[in-house]
Amino acid sequence: MAESTSAIYTAAGANLAIAAAKFVGAFLTGSTAMLAEGAHSLVDTANQILLLVGLKRANKPADAKHPFGYGREVYFYAFIVALFIFLGGGIFAIYEGAHKIQHPEPAADASLFGIPLSGFWVNVSILGFAILAEGYSCFVALKAFWAEKGDRTAITAIQRSKDPSLYTILVEDVAALIGLVIAMAGVVAAHVLDMPVLDGWASIGIGVVLIGMSIFLMLETHGLLIGEAADPEVVRAIDAAVREERAVRHVNEVLTQHLGPSDILVNLSLDFADEIPAGEVEQTVARLEQRIKAKSPDVKRVFIEIQDRKAHASTMAPSDADKDATKTADKDSTKNPATPVVGKAPAPTGPEAAPPGSAVPA
């Protein structure tokens, strides 16, 4: 979380300076692409402020109204950021570009303190400065992201990441760099070819990039907002911790959900051996909670339901039970019959065997 906060502050400072430079350039030269880029940088600055607000609100302690805390605040604000990129950046850039295509005008020369300046070189200079500043911001965000992603590919890391503030900043910076390259190409092409209309097309290109990036961010954040399971590695660690207990006969179900980037809720349904006394069951539950939290520090709450395997199966919807049974059968068929399936105790035989046709959850 500290890495993402540092990246946000860096991006906010860079974008604020870039926005000011772009607006000055757009005012002096009349470049629509420059104006679109200025609006984009201003929206990015506001977005970084929103992410900081979300991170701060997510740290509020739990209360009676929100007993599980406010961790999902950061997901809400990340979704709002994606929406702002779509509306404040993408739609505005396309609108301004369409207007410039209909009414093309060459970049006007500027005058600063009585000194005449070429409008073309003003735009190129500002875009060059913006590329350097945005490149540094992107480097900081990429460094923080690389430290978190590990051996995964970038796309897989984003899909599995539960901290949207970090990858939102990275995606914003990448979109900004692409937009700056498009703006530079539009300004240069419009000047060299003497076709001011290309400046408008560059603005539309910037808008398309921003809308594409915003849709990607909205899709990724939407899953976190409605509730995503923990990373499969965390689920496997929980399963391994449960299997270390001899009193547990079968793992009926492992349910996990992220209540925040570093706040995982775990619900376990376990079938204990019938001969285990109540006192030992209590000790096992307490021990399990400690072991799970030790293996996965992000796990903050563990709820364990003690339930007979067949009774649990009967409470599941028929469609879910059938899917579970099929999944179990598929996994079993790929393993050595003498080797127990990970996360499952050997199926009971004799009087305790499941009746023919019943679905046994994984």
C-alpha positions in Angstrom: 0.0 0.0 0.0 2.9 2.4 0.7 4.2 1.8 -2.8 0.9 2.8 -4.3 0.6 5.9 -2.2 4.1 7.0 -3.3 3.2 6.4 -6.9 0.0 8.4 -6.5 1.8 11.5 -5.0 4.4 11.4 -7.8 1.7 11.1 -10.5 -0.4 13.9 -9.0 2.6 16.3 -8.9 3.7 15.5 -12.4 0.2 15.8 -13.9 -0.5 19.1 -12.2 2.6 20.6 -13.7 1.9 19.0 -17.1 -1.7 20.3 -17.1 -0.6 23.9 -16.4 2.0 23.7 -19.2 -0.5 22.2 -21.7 -3.2 24.8 -21.0 -0.7 27.6 -21.5 0.4 26.1 -24.8 -3.2 25.6 -25.9 -4.0 29.2 -25.0 -1.0 30.6 -26.9 -1.3 28.5 -30.0 -4.9 27.4 -30.3 -4.0 23.7 -30.6 -7.0 21.4 -30.0 -4.8 18.4 -29.3 -2.9 20.4 -26.7 -6.2 21.5 -25.1 -7.4 17.8 -25.0 -4.1 16.8 -23.4 -4.5 19.6 -20.9 -7.9 18.4 -19.9 -6.6 14.9 -19.7 -3.8 15.9 -17.3 -6.2 17.9 -15.2 -8.6 14.9 -15.0 -5.7 12.7 -14.0 -4.7 15.1 -11.2 -8.3 15.0 -9.9 -8.2 11.2 -10.2 -5.1 10.9 -8.1 -6.7 13.1 -5.4 -9.8 10.8 -5.4 -7.6 7.7 -5.0 -5.9 9.3 -2.0 -9.3 10.0 -0.5 -10.3 6.4 -1.1 -7.2 5.1 0.5 -7.7 7.3 3.6 -11.4 6.4 4.0 -10.5 2.7 3.6 -8.4 2.9 6.8 -11.4 3.9 8.9 -12.0 1.4 11.7 -15.1 -0.8 11.7 -18.2 0.5 13.5 -21.7 -0.7 14.2 -23.0 0.4 10.8 -20.1 -1.2 8.9 -18.9 -4.1 11.1 -16.5 -5.3 8.4 -14.8 -1.9 8.0 -14.5 0.5 5.1 -11.9 -1.4 3.0 -14.0 -1.3 -0.2 -14.0 2.5 -0.2 -10.8 2.3 -2.3 -12.7 0.1 -4.9 -15.5 2.6 -5.1 -13.2 5.6 -5.7 -11.1 3.6 -8.2 -14.4 3.0 -10.2 -15.2 6.7 -10.0 -11.7 7.5 -11.4 -12.3 5.1 -14.3 -15.6 6.9 -15.0 -13.9 10.3 -14.9 -11.3 9.2 -17.4 -14.1 8.1 -19.7 -16.2 11.3 -19.3 -13.7 14.0 -18.4 -10.9 12.8 -20.7 -12.1 10.6 -23.5 -15.4 12.2 -24.4 -14.0 15.8 -24.1 -11.0 14.9 -26.4 -13.3 13.4 -29.1 -15.7 16.4 -28.9 -12.8 18.9 -29.3 -11.2 16.8 -32.1 -14.5 16.7 -34.0 -14.9 20.4 -33.7 -11.3 21.0 -35.0 -11.9 18.7 -38.0 -15.0 20.8 -38.9 -13.1 24.1 -38.4 -9.4 23.5 -38.9 -7.0 26.3 -38.1 -3.2 26.3 -38.0 -1.4 26.7 -34.7 -1.1 30.4 -34.0 2.2 32.0 -33.3 2.6 33.3 -29.7 4.1 36.3 -28.1 5.7 36.1 -24.6 6.8 39.4 -23.0 6.9 40.9 -26.5 9.1 38.1 -27.9 7.5 36.4 -30.9 7.4 32.6 -30.6 6.6 30.0 -33.2 3.3 28.2 -32.2 4.7 24.9 -33.5 7.8 25.0 -31.4 5.8 26.1 -28.3 3.6 23.0 -28.7 6.6 20.7 -29.3 8.5 22.1 -26.3 5.5 21.7 -24.0 4.8 18.2 -25.3 8.5 17.3 -24.8 8.4 18.5 -21.2 5.2 16.5 -20.6 6.7 13.3 -22.1 9.7 13.6 -19.7 7.5 14.3 -16.6 5.0 11.6 -17.5 7.8 9.2 -18.2 9.2 9.7 -14.8 5.8 9.2 -13.2 5.2 6.1 -15.2 8.7 4.8 -14.1 7.8 5.2 -10.4 4.4 3.5 -10.9 5.9 0.7 -13.0 8.6 0.1 -10.3 5.9 -0.2 -7.6 3.8 -2.5 -9.8 6.7 -4.7 -10.7 7.6 -5.2 -7.0 4.0 -6.4 -6.5 3.4 -8.6 -9.6 6.2 -11.1 -8.9 6.7 -13.7 -11.6 3.2 -13.2 -13.2 2.6 -11.4 -16.5 1.4 -7.8 -16.3 -2.1 -8.6 -17.4 -2.4 -11.6 -14.9 -1.0 -9.4 -12.1 -3.6 -6.7 -12.8 -6.4 -9.2 -13.0 -5.3 -10.8 -9.7 -4.4 -7.6 -7.9 -6.7 -6.4 -5.1 -5.1 -2.9 -4.9 -6.7 -0.9 -7.8 -5.0 2.3 -6.7 -1.6 0.9 -7.9 -2.6 -0.4 -11.3 -5.0 2.5 -12.0 -2.0 4.9 -11.7 0.0 2.7 -14.0 -2.7 2.4 -16.6 -3.3 6.2 -16.4 0.4 6.9 -16.9 0.6 4.5 -19.9 -2.5 6.1 -21.4 -1.0 9.5 -20.9 2.3 8.6 -22.6 0.4 7.1 -25.6 -1.7 10.3 -25.7 1.3 12.5 -25.7 2.9 10.6 -28.5 -0.3 10.9 -30.5 -0.5 14.6 -29.7 3.2 15.1 -30.8 2.6 13.2 -34.0 -0.5 15.3 -34.7 1.2 18.6 -34.1 4.2 17.7 -36.2 2.2 16.2 -39.0 -0.2 19.2 -39.1 2.8 21.6 -39.4 4.9 19.6 -41.9 2.0 18.7 -44.2 0.2 22.0 -43.6 -3.0 20.1 -42.7 -4.4 21.6 -39.5 -7.2 19.0 -39.6 -4.6 16.4 -38.4 -4.5 18.1 -35.1 -8.2 17.3 -34.7 -7.7 13.7 -35.6 -4.9 13.5 -33.1 -7.4 14.7 -30.4 -9.8 12.0 -31.4 -7.1 9.4 -31.2 -6.3 10.5 -27.7 -10.0 10.2 -26.8 -10.2 6.7 -28.1 -7.1 5.7 -26.1 -8.6 7.2 -22.9 -12.0 5.6 -23.4 -10.4 2.2 -24.0 -8.3 2.5 -20.9 -11.2 3.6 -18.8 -13.4 0.7 -19.9 -10.6 -1.7 -19.0 -10.3 -0.1 -15.5 -14.0 -0.2 -15.0 -14.2 -3.9 -15.8 -11.3 -4.7 -13.4 -12.6 -2.5 -10.6 -16.2 -3.8 -11.0 -15.2 -7.3 -9.9 -13.5 -5.9 -6.8 -16.5 -3.7 -6.0 -19.0 -6.5 -5.9 -16.6 -8.9 -4.1 -13.7 -11.1 -5.4 -12.2 -14.2 -3.9 -8.7 -14.2 -2.6 -5.8 -15.2 -4.8 -5.7 -19.0 -5.5 -2.3 -19.2 -3.7 -4.0 -17.9 -0.5 -6.9 -20.3 -0.9 -4.4 -23.2 -1.3 -2.5 -22.0 1.9 -5.8 -22.0 3.8 -6.6 -25.5 2.5 -3.2 -26.8 3.5 -3.6 -25.3 7.0 -6.9 -27.1 7.4 -5.6 -30.5 6.2 -2.9 -30.4 9.0 -5.7 -31.0 11.5 -6.4 -34.7 12.2 -9.8 -33.9 13.6 -11.1 -32.5 10.3 -12.6 -35.3 8.2 -13.5 -33.3 5.1 -13.4 -29.7 3.8 -16.9 -29.0 2.6 -16.3 -25.5 1.4 -13.7 -22.7 1.4 -15.2 -19.2 0.8 -13.0 -16.1 0.6 -13.7 -12.5 -0.2 -11.6 -9.3 -0.3 -13.1 -6.6 1.9 -10.2 -4.4 1.0 -6.8 -4.7 -0.7 -5.3 -6.2 2.5 -8.4 -7.5 4.2 -9.6 -11.0 3.5 -12.7 -12.7 5.0 -12.6 -16.5 5.2 -15.6 -18.8 5.7 -14.9 -22.5 6.2 -17.4 -25.4 6.3 -15.7 -28.4 7.9 -16.8 -31.9 8.7 -15.2 -33.0 12.0 -14.8 -36.6 13.0 -17.8 -37.7 15.1 -15.7 -39.1 17.9 -13.8 -35.8 18.5 -15.0 -34.3 21.9 -16.4 -30.7 21.9 -13.4 -29.4 23.9 -11.0 -30.6 21.2 -13.2 -29.1 18.5 -12.9 -25.7 20.1 -9.2 -26.0 20.4 -8.9 -27.1 16.8 -11.0 -24.1 15.6 -8.8 -21.7 17.6 -5.6 -23.3 16.3 -6.9 -23.2 12.7 -7.7 -19.5 12.9 -4.2 -18.7 14.3 -2.5 -20.9 11.6 -4.5 -19.4 8.7 -3.7 -15.9 9.8 0.0 -16.7 10.2 0.2 -18.2 6.7 -1.8 -15.4 5.1 -1.4 -12.1 7.0 -4.1 -10.4 4.9 -6.7 -12.7 6.4 -8.4 -10.6 9.1 -11.5 -12.7 9.9 -12.1 -16.4 9.9 -15.5 -18.0 10.4 -15.7 -21.8 10.8 -18.9 -23.7 10.4 -18.9 -27.3 11.6 -21.3 -29.2 9.4 -21.8 -32.8 8.4 -20.6 -33.4 4.8 -23.9 -34.8 3.6 -25.9 -32.1 5.4 -23.8 -29.4 3.7 -24.3 -31.0 0.3 -28.1 -31.0 0.9 -28.1 -27.2 1.5 -26.4 -26.4 -1.8 -28.5 -25.6 -4.9 -28.8 -28.7 -7.2 -27.0 -26.9 -10.0 -24.1 -25.9 -7.7 -23.8 -29.4 -6.3 -23.8 -30.9 -9.8 -21.0 -28.6 -10.9 -19.0 -29.3 -7.7 -19.4 -33.1 -8.2 -18.3 -32.8 -11.9 -15.3 -30.6 -10.9 -14.3 -33.2 -8.2 -14.6 -36.1 -10.6 -12.5 -34.3 -13.3 -9.7 -33.5 -10.8 -9.7 -37.1 -9.4 -9.5 -38.6 -12.9 -6.2 -36.7 -13.5 -4.5 -37.8 -10.3 -3.1 -41.1 -9.1 -5.9 -43.0 -7.3 -3.6 -43.7 -4.5 -2.9 -40.0 -3.9 -5.6 -38.0 -2.1 -6.8 -34.9 -3.9 -5.5 -31.7 -2.5 -7.9 -30.1 -0.1 -10.1 -33.2 0.2 -10.1 -36.1 2.7 -10.6 -39.6 1.2 -14.3 -40.2 0.6 -15.9 -42.3 3.4 -16.9 -45.8 2.7 -19.5 -48.1 4.3 -22.4 -46.7 6.1 -21.1 -43.1 5.8 -20.6 -43.2 2.0 -22.7 -40.7 0.0 -25.8 -42.3 -1.5 -25.7 -43.0 -5.3 -26.5 -39.9 -7.3 -25.8 -37.4 -4.5 -23.5 -34.5 -5.2 -20.4 -34.1 -2.9 -19.0 -30.5 -2.9 -15.3 -29.9 -3.5 
